Amino acid sequence: MNQVACNDDINSNQQQSRITDYAMTKGQKIYIRVSDIGGFGGTSYHESGVVIMDFTFSAPVGTEDDYRTVSISPPYPNPASATASVDLEVQKPGDIMITIQDMVGKNVLEQEANYSAGKHTVTLDASALRPGTYVVRVEGHGTHETRKLIITR
């Protein structure tokens, strides 16, 4: 595993370590380790605090036309009580997975189907879900998009 940044690359006026132009491939796993070497002259791993990580991804140059091959509208109605719908737009025909995830990322509902290119309305049965906030995720052709859904009773 190659280390690409560490806190030694910042100076006293800088509050963050930044990695830019790091090329990734689909499915590649990245391991992130956050630790402190004691700070303020210490040598042990004992400091605590808040770590904020901000990830920004972009499509490689030359693939912009193929970048968003599947997209969804915000769910409606929202908030919903039993069912919600999303408008799905598919650029290329194929298998599309639609999931509803709770706020810790656990899939609580999954729908997979083969869609033709074009616009589709998909109804999601949320009647078994507890009231709360969820994420609707649509995935296909290596791209995905998410929208927030609130369930009430």
Secondary structure, 3 states (H helix, E strand, C coil): CCCCCCHHHCCCCCCCCCCCCCCCCCCCCCCCCCCCCCCCCCCCCCCCCCCCCCCCCCCCCCCHHHCCCEEECCCECCCECCEEEEEEEECCCEEEEEEEECCCCCEEEEEEEEECCEEEEEEEECCCCCCEEEEEEEEECCEEEEEEEEECC
